[in-house]
Amino acid sequence: MPTLHQPLLPAVAFVGAGPGAAEHLTLGAYRALQEAEVVIHDRLVGAEVLALIPATATRVDVGKEGFGPSTAQATINATLVAHARTGARVVRLKGGDCGIFGRLDEEMDALTAAGLPFRILPGLTSATVAAANIGQSLTRRGRNASLRILTGHDMAGFAEQDWRGMARTGEVAAIYMGKKSARFIQGRLMMHGAAPGTDITIVENVSRADQRIIGTTLAHLPEAIATCDGPAVILFGLAPRAAASSLAQLKEATA
């Protein structure tokens, strides 16, 4: 088994960069960056993480933006293969965890078709860091025995989900890429019985210096998320801990 002092093989390392802050990198991710000769990175990788890339490494920005300017996936695949074929140590740096809504399979398939080796170094996904930053756990005994991580839109448009299951009391879900589809999500959930007062927390720019936490309810989700300019994760069924504590105290005082 390799140790922290052994060099990486000249192959592609898919690295999860976490949601933004450098403190959320794993040791493996940090080491891969330090040894990289080429770093092919996404738009959502945090500035703190990009600052860790050695000055000698070649940087290639292949950013994508939902409903906005994006590098075609075929171009990303070709770029990855071309750099890997040189024998350089290539890091494919993806925001969050590279295996969650990161198109990882398409890029692995391209490398496999070219006969090129790779390894995967997963990272912290936005949902776990967002929940930690509002003082909540994503699962809790007696509340929810499952957790949903879902996307607000896919290749076909707004994504359909198990709305009836999500609408049950106590369910918790982390919704990625839900800014454009917020009203659709609200409508589907309420149509399947979700209470308008269900807690929602929106965490914009998770873990970055300009992080913003918005506590709201399902009834006001579209209006609340419309105030967000940066990437945001929607935590369905969770309120910021301070807000939840205040509400519990209020209910107790008025009971």
C-alpha positions as CSV (number, residue, x, y, z in Angstrom):
1,M,0.0,0.0,0.0
2,P,1.5,3.4,-0.9
3,T,2.5,5.8,1.9
4,L,2.3,9.5,1.9
5,H,5.9,9.7,0.9
6,Q,5.7,7.5,-2.2
7,P,5.2,9.4,-5.6
8,L,2.0,8.9,-7.5
9,L,2.1,6.8,-10.7
10,P,2.1,8.8,-13.9
11,A,-1.7,8.5,-14.3
12,V,-4.8,10.5,-13.9
13,A,-6.0,11.2,-10.3
14,F,-9.7,12.3,-10.1
15,V,-9.7,14.5,-7.1
16,G,-12.6,15.9,-5.1
17,A,-11.8,19.5,-4.1
18,G,-14.6,19.9,-1.5
19,P,-17.0,22.8,-1.8
20,G,-14.5,25.6,-1.5
21,A,-12.3,25.9,1.6
22,A,-8.9,24.3,1.5
23,E,-9.4,22.9,5.0
24,H,-11.9,20.4,3.6
25,L,-9.3,18.7,1.3
26,T,-8.2,15.2,2.2
27,L,-4.5,14.5,2.7
28,G,-4.6,12.4,-0.4
29,A,-6.1,15.3,-2.4
30,Y,-3.5,17.7,-1.1
31,R,-0.7,15.3,-1.9
32,A,-2.0,14.7,-5.4
33,L,-2.1,18.5,-6.1
34,Q,1.4,19.0,-4.8
35,E,2.7,16.3,-7.2
36,A,0.6,17.3,-10.2
37,E,2.2,18.4,-13.5
38,V,-1.1,19.1,-15.1
39,V,-4.3,20.2,-13.3
40,I,-7.6,20.2,-15.2
41,H,-10.1,21.9,-13.0
42,D,-13.8,22.9,-12.8
43,R,-15.3,26.4,-12.3
44,L,-16.6,25.5,-8.8
45,V,-13.2,24.7,-7.3
46,G,-12.5,27.2,-4.5
47,A,-9.8,29.8,-4.8
48,E,-8.1,28.5,-1.7
49,V,-7.7,25.1,-3.3
50,L,-6.5,26.5,-6.7
51,A,-3.8,28.4,-4.7
52,L,-2.3,25.1,-3.7
53,I,-1.5,24.1,-7.3
54,P,2.3,24.3,-7.8
55,A,3.4,27.2,-10.0
56,T,5.2,24.7,-12.2
57,A,2.0,22.8,-13.1
58,T,0.0,23.5,-16.2
59,R,-3.6,24.6,-15.4
60,V,-6.5,23.9,-17.7
61,D,-9.9,25.5,-16.9
62,V,-12.8,23.4,-18.2
63,G,-15.6,25.0,-16.2
64,K,-19.2,24.3,-16.7
65,E,-22.1,26.4,-15.5
66,G,-25.7,25.3,-15.3
67,F,-27.8,27.0,-18.0
68,G,-24.7,29.1,-18.8
69,P,-21.3,28.9,-20.7
70,S,-19.8,25.5,-20.5
71,T,-16.9,23.5,-21.9
72,A,-18.4,20.6,-23.9
73,Q,-17.9,17.2,-22.2
74,A,-16.4,15.8,-25.3
75,T,-13.7,18.5,-25.2
76,I,-13.0,17.8,-21.5
77,N,-12.6,14.1,-22.3
78,A,-10.2,14.8,-25.2
79,T,-8.2,17.2,-23.1
80,L,-7.9,14.7,-20.3
81,V,-6.8,11.9,-22.6
82,A,-4.3,14.2,-24.5
83,H,-2.5,15.2,-21.3
84,A,-2.5,11.8,-19.8
85,R,-0.9,10.3,-22.9
86,T,2.2,12.5,-22.4
87,G,3.0,10.5,-19.2
88,A,2.5,13.6,-17.0
89,R,0.9,13.3,-13.5
90,V,-2.5,14.7,-14.3
91,V,-5.1,15.8,-11.6
92,R,-8.7,16.1,-12.7
93,L,-9.9,18.5,-10.0
94,K,-13.7,18.6,-9.4
95,G,-15.6,20.7,-6.9
96,G,-17.2,18.8,-4.0
97,D,-17.0,15.0,-4.4
98,C,-16.0,13.9,-7.9
99,G,-18.4,11.1,-7.8
100,I,-21.5,13.1,-7.0
101,F,-23.0,14.9,-10.1
102,G,-19.5,15.3,-11.5
103,R,-19.8,13.4,-14.8
104,L,-17.1,11.1,-13.4
105,D,-18.2,8.0,-15.3
106,E,-17.9,9.7,-18.7
107,E,-14.4,10.8,-18.1
108,M,-13.3,7.4,-16.7
109,D,-14.8,5.7,-19.8
110,A,-12.8,8.0,-22.0
111,L,-9.6,7.1,-20.2
112,T,-10.4,3.4,-20.2
113,A,-11.1,3.5,-24.0
114,A,-7.7,5.1,-24.4
115,G,-6.0,2.4,-22.3
116,L,-5.0,5.0,-19.6
117,P,-5.0,4.3,-15.8
118,F,-6.6,6.4,-13.2
119,R,-7.4,6.6,-9.5
120,I,-10.2,8.3,-7.6
121,L,-9.7,10.4,-4.5
122,P,-13.2,11.4,-3.2
123,G,-13.8,14.7,-1.5
124,L,-16.4,16.2,0.9
125,T,-19.6,17.0,-0.9
126,S,-21.5,20.3,-0.4
127,A,-24.3,18.6,1.5
128,T,-22.1,17.4,4.4
129,V,-20.3,20.7,4.8
130,A,-23.5,22.8,4.5
131,A,-25.2,20.7,7.2
132,A,-22.2,21.1,9.5
133,N,-22.1,24.8,8.9
134,I,-25.7,25.2,10.1
135,G,-25.1,23.0,13.1
136,Q,-27.2,20.0,11.9
137,S,-26.7,16.4,11.2
138,L,-28.0,14.9,7.9
139,T,-29.4,11.9,9.7
140,R,-30.9,11.7,13.2
141,R,-32.4,8.8,15.2
142,G,-36.1,9.1,15.3
143,R,-36.2,11.6,12.5
144,N,-34.9,10.2,9.2
145,A,-33.4,6.8,8.5
146,S,-32.4,7.8,5.0
147,L,-30.9,10.8,3.2
148,R,-31.5,11.8,-0.4
149,I,-29.0,13.6,-2.5
150,L,-30.6,14.8,-5.7
151,T,-30.3,17.2,-8.6
152,G,-32.7,19.9,-9.5
153,H,-32.1,19.3,-13.3
154,D,-30.7,16.8,-15.5
155,M,-30.0,16.4,-19.3
156,A,-33.7,16.2,-20.0
157,G,-34.6,19.4,-18.0
158,F,-36.1,19.7,-14.5
159,A,-35.5,16.3,-12.8
160,E,-38.4,14.2,-11.5
161,Q,-37.8,12.5,-8.1
162,D,-39.7,10.4,-5.6
163,W,-41.8,13.4,-4.5
164,R,-44.3,11.4,-2.5
165,G,-41.4,9.8,-0.5
166,M,-39.7,13.1,0.1
167,A,-43.0,14.8,1.2
168,R,-43.3,12.5,4.2
169,T,-42.7,14.2,7.6
170,G,-39.1,14.0,8.8
171,E,-37.5,13.4,5.4
172,V,-34.2,15.1,4.7
173,A,-32.8,15.8,1.3
174,A,-29.9,17.8,-0.2
175,I,-30.8,19.3,-3.5
176,Y,-28.0,20.4,-5.8
177,M,-28.4,22.6,-8.9
178,G,-31.9,23.7,-7.7
179,K,-31.9,27.4,-8.3
180,K,-33.6,27.4,-11.6
181,S,-36.0,24.5,-10.6
182,A,-37.0,25.8,-7.2
183,R,-40.6,26.6,-8.1
184,F,-40.9,23.2,-9.8
185,I,-39.5,21.4,-6.8
186,Q,-41.8,23.4,-4.5
187,G,-44.9,22.6,-6.6
188,R,-44.1,18.9,-6.9
189,L,-43.5,18.5,-3.1
190,M,-46.6,20.4,-2.1
191,M,-48.7,18.5,-4.7
192,H,-47.6,15.3,-3.0
193,G,-48.5,16.4,0.5
194,A,-45.4,18.2,1.9
195,A,-46.4,20.9,4.4
196,P,-45.8,24.5,3.3
197,G,-44.1,25.1,6.6
198,T,-41.4,22.4,6.1
199,D,-38.0,23.7,7.1
200,I,-35.6,24.7,4.3
201,T,-32.1,26.0,4.6
202,I,-30.3,27.4,1.5
203,V,-26.5,27.5,1.8
204,E,-24.9,29.7,-0.8
205,N,-21.2,29.5,-1.6
206,V,-20.7,26.6,0.9
207,S,-17.5,27.0,3.1
208,R,-16.2,30.1,1.2
209,A,-15.5,33.5,2.7
210,D,-18.8,34.8,1.2
211,Q,-20.9,31.9,2.4
212,R,-24.5,32.8,3.2
213,I,-27.1,30.8,5.1
214,I,-30.8,31.5,4.5
215,G,-33.4,29.8,6.7
216,T,-36.8,29.6,5.1
217,T,-39.7,27.2,4.5
218,L,-41.0,25.3,1.5
219,A,-43.7,27.9,1.0
220,H,-41.0,30.6,0.4
221,L,-38.3,28.6,-1.3
222,P,-38.5,30.2,-4.8
223,E,-38.3,33.8,-3.4
224,A,-35.5,32.9,-1.0
225,I,-33.3,31.2,-3.5
226,A,-33.9,34.0,-6.1
227,T,-31.6,36.2,-3.9
228,C,-28.6,33.8,-4.5
229,D,-26.0,34.7,-7.1
230,G,-23.5,31.9,-6.3
231,P,-23.9,28.1,-6.3
232,A,-26.3,26.9,-3.6
233,V,-27.4,23.7,-1.9
234,I,-30.9,23.4,-0.6
235,L,-31.3,21.4,2.6
236,F,-34.8,20.2,2.6
237,G,-36.2,19.3,6.1
238,L,-33.4,21.2,8.0
239,A,-33.4,24.5,9.7
240,P,-30.2,26.3,11.0
241,R,-29.6,25.0,14.5
242,A,-30.0,28.4,16.2
243,A,-33.3,28.9,14.4
244,A,-34.5,25.5,15.3
245,S,-33.7,26.0,18.9
246,S,-35.5,29.4,19.0
247,L,-38.6,27.9,17.4
248,A,-38.6,25.0,19.9
249,Q,-38.3,27.5,22.8
250,L,-41.1,29.6,21.4
251,K,-43.4,26.6,21.1
252,E,-42.6,25.5,24.6
253,A,-43.3,29.0,26.0
254,T,-46.6,29.3,24.2
255,A,-47.8,25.7,24.9
